[in-house]
Amino acid sequence: MLLNPINFYSPQTVSEALSLYSSLGECRLLAGGTFLLNSLKLLKKKGMKTVPNIISLRKIAELKGITTDPETLTIKSMTSITDLYNSPHLTDNFAILKKVCRNISTNLIRNMATVGGNLTSRYTWTELGAPLIALDTKMHFVGSNTKEEVTVEEFFNKGAKTNNLLTHLSIKRDKKCQLSYQRVKKLSEVDVPLLGACIRSTLTDERFQQTKVVINSGTVFAKRDIILEEFLNKSEIEESIASEALNHLDLSIYDTRSDDYKKSMFRVCIKNAILELVQRRKKL
Ligand SMILES: Cc1cc2nc3c(=O)[nH]c(=O)nc-3n(C[C@H](O)[C@H](O)[C@H](O)COP(=O)(O)OP(=O)(O)OC[C@H]3O[C@@H](n4cnc5c(N)ncnc54)[C@H](O)[C@@H]3O)c2cc1C
């Protein structure tokens, strides 16, 4: 199905994009297009109105790329999932992103879909949210006269809404923490996730410390399980903790609109994530 007629703008700089964004009124930003174009076609199919203007971010070179220094990893919003996966900068705590990207859909989608689109599309099941919350990631936005910096956690807690342009993400390097990411796919034909779980912890003195447990349930935005975090932070690094931890879940997160299969797969993912961290610690 063809889209309704639109005015298509393709600025080459962020400032050009922002002046179009504030002057055009009814418009949408286009990144990889894997969600937006589909949703415009669906609206048309339902006989609903679609925006008359689209501003493509594809030609804006300053929104692409990944850089690093000893302290920080910077991921520009128009970086594709494939480019993130292939980045040589994914070392230390950043390495978990390689595992997450490898599991996102297919090559075709990964080549087009962007990191910025994955976070700002407002689909609750896209999966970069959980690992990026575990990594304490900050999102950097610009508007015509504003600059805003929020953590991914704050962004999702407030419903993932923005009227600004996401320019980049920044993540602090942490050589001490360990991360595990587990996910279950929803369908055999199209690879979209049913759920995901990311656990980050600093495993020193035989204890879990500064633990973050972030759950992506697919039905609400990624959320931390503070009850499980508190339990783990009081626990010794033993394999038996992986089973015991299942008695310390914040059930309100896992039970939301979950059937028995999903509830049980949450438990499998949590247990596997903890076991992975414990076994990695033992090898160190
Ligand atoms: C078949 C299929 C399978 C998929 N499987 C997975 C999966 O397994 N795991 C997963 O995590 N995701 C999956 N996805 C989602 C995919 O990762 C998203 O489609 C993608 O991340 C959206 O990115 P995009 O660049 O195409 O965004 P677009 O479709 O271009 O835009 C999406 C929304 O984000 C807004 N936006 C984009 N960039 C910015 C920005 N810089 N600033 C402000 N707003 C912005 C746009 O205005 C639009 O509202 C799948 C998608 C499809 C179609």
The ligand as an SDF file (V2000), in Angstrom:
LIG
                    3D

 53 58  0  0  0  0  0  0  0  0999 V2000
    9.6670   -7.1680   11.7110 C   0  0  0  0  0  0  0  0  0  0  0  0
   10.2870   -6.4140   12.8470 C   0  0  0  0  0  0  0  0  0  0  0  0
   10.9360   -7.1180   13.8450 C   0  0  0  0  0  0  0  0  0  0  0  0
   11.5290   -6.4140   14.9140 C   0  0  0  0  0  0  0  0  0  0  0  0
   12.1640   -7.1080   15.9060 N   0  0  0  0  0  0  0  0  0  0  0  0
   12.7380   -6.4430   16.9260 C   0  0  0  0  0  0  0  0  0  0  0  0
   13.3960   -7.1320   17.9590 C   0  0  0  0  0  0  0  0  0  0  0  0
   13.5200   -8.3430   17.9570 O   0  0  0  0  0  0  0  0  0  0  0  0
   13.9260   -6.3930   18.9750 N   0  0  0  0  0  0  0  0  0  0  0  0
   13.8110   -5.0270   19.0210 C   0  0  0  0  0  0  0  0  0  0  0  0
   14.2850   -4.4180   19.9580 O   0  0  0  0  0  0  0  0  0  0  0  0
   13.1920   -4.3580   18.0460 N   0  0  0  0  0  0  0  0  0  0  0  0
   12.6660   -5.0390   17.0030 C   0  0  0  0  0  0  0  0  0  0  0  0
   12.0370   -4.3520   16.0180 N   0  0  0  0  0  0  0  0  0  0  0  0
   11.9410   -2.9340   16.1680 C   0  0  0  0  0  0  0  0  0  0  0  0
   13.0380   -2.2270   15.4350 C   0  0  0  0  0  0  0  0  0  0  0  0
   14.2110   -2.2980   16.1910 O   0  0  0  0  0  0  0  0  0  0  0  0
   12.4550   -0.8600   15.3160 C   0  0  0  0  0  0  0  0  0  0  0  0
   11.6370   -0.9510   14.1780 O   0  0  0  0  0  0  0  0  0  0  0  0
   13.3750    0.2180   15.2430 C   0  0  0  0  0  0  0  0  0  0  0  0
   14.2350    0.2530   16.3300 O   0  0  0  0  0  0  0  0  0  0  0  0
   12.7340    1.5580   15.0410 C   0  0  0  0  0  0  0  0  0  0  0  0
   13.7750    2.2650   14.5480 O   0  0  0  0  0  0  0  0  0  0  0  0
   13.7220    3.0810   13.2080 P   0  0  0  0  0  0  0  0  0  0  0  0
   15.0600    3.7260   13.0940 O   0  0  0  0  0  0  0  0  0  0  0  0
   13.2810    2.2880   12.0450 O   0  0  0  0  0  0  0  0  0  0  0  0
   12.6210    4.1610   13.6120 O   0  0  0  0  0  0  0  0  0  0  0  0
   11.4880    4.8710   12.7290 P   0  0  0  0  0  0  0  0  0  0  0  0
   10.4750    3.8880   12.2980 O   0  0  0  0  0  0  0  0  0  0  0  0
   12.0990    5.7300   11.6650 O   0  0  0  0  0  0  0  0  0  0  0  0
   10.8960    5.8420   13.8550 O   0  0  0  0  0  0  0  0  0  0  0  0
   10.1950    5.3360   14.9550 C   0  0  0  0  0  0  0  0  0  0  0  0
    9.7470    6.4990   15.8420 C   0  0  0  0  0  0  0  0  0  0  0  0
   10.8580    7.0620   16.5280 O   0  0  0  0  0  0  0  0  0  0  0  0
   10.9440    8.4820   16.3250 C   0  0  0  0  0  0  0  0  0  0  0  0
   12.3540    8.8220   16.2210 N   0  0  0  0  0  0  0  0  0  0  0  0
   13.2930    8.1300   15.5500 C   0  0  0  0  0  0  0  0  0  0  0  0
   14.5050    8.7080   15.7170 N   0  0  0  0  0  0  0  0  0  0  0  0
   14.3200    9.7810   16.5190 C   0  0  0  0  0  0  0  0  0  0  0  0
   15.1960   10.7470   17.0930 C   0  0  0  0  0  0  0  0  0  0  0  0
   16.5180   10.7600   16.8370 N   0  0  0  0  0  0  0  0  0  0  0  0
   14.6810   11.7140   17.8950 N   0  0  0  0  0  0  0  0  0  0  0  0
   13.3600   11.7260   18.1820 C   0  0  0  0  0  0  0  0  0  0  0  0
   12.4670   10.8250   17.6800 N   0  0  0  0  0  0  0  0  0  0  0  0
   12.9540    9.8640   16.8510 C   0  0  0  0  0  0  0  0  0  0  0  0
   10.2040    8.7060   14.9870 C   0  0  0  0  0  0  0  0  0  0  0  0
    9.6910   10.0120   14.9020 O   0  0  0  0  0  0  0  0  0  0  0  0
    9.1050    7.6540   15.0670 C   0  0  0  0  0  0  0  0  0  0  0  0
    8.0230    8.1410   15.8350 O   0  0  0  0  0  0  0  0  0  0  0  0
   11.4550   -4.9970   14.9500 C   0  0  0  0  0  0  0  0  0  0  0  0
   10.7920   -4.2950   13.9230 C   0  0  0  0  0  0  0  0  0  0  0  0
   10.2230   -4.9820   12.8790 C   0  0  0  0  0  0  0  0  0  0  0  0
    9.5410   -4.1810   11.7930 C   0  0  0  0  0  0  0  0  0  0  0  0
  1  2  1  0
  2  3  1  0
  2 52  2  0
  3  4  2  0
  4  5  1  0
  4 50  1  0
  5  6  2  0
  6  7  1  0
  6 13  1  0
  7  8  2  0
  7  9  1  0
  9 10  1  0
 10 11  2  0
 10 12  1  0
 12 13  2  0
 13 14  1  0
 14 15  1  0
 14 50  1  0
 15 16  1  0
 16 17  1  0
 16 18  1  0
 18 19  1  0
 18 20  1  0
 20 21  1  0
 20 22  1  0
 22 23  1  0
 23 24  1  0
 24 25  2  0
 24 26  1  0
 24 27  1  0
 27 28  1  0
 28 29  2  0
 28 30  1  0
 28 31  1  0
 31 32  1  0
 32 33  1  0
 33 34  1  0
 33 48  1  0
 34 35  1  0
 35 36  1  0
 35 46  1  0
 36 37  1  0
 36 45  1  0
 37 38  2  0
 38 39  1  0
 39 40  1  0
 39 45  2  0
 40 41  1  0
 40 42  2  0
 42 43  1  0
 43 44  2  0
 44 45  1  0
 46 47  1  0
 46 48  1  0
 48 49  1  0
 50 51  2  0
 51 52  1  0
 52 53  1  0
M  END
$$$$
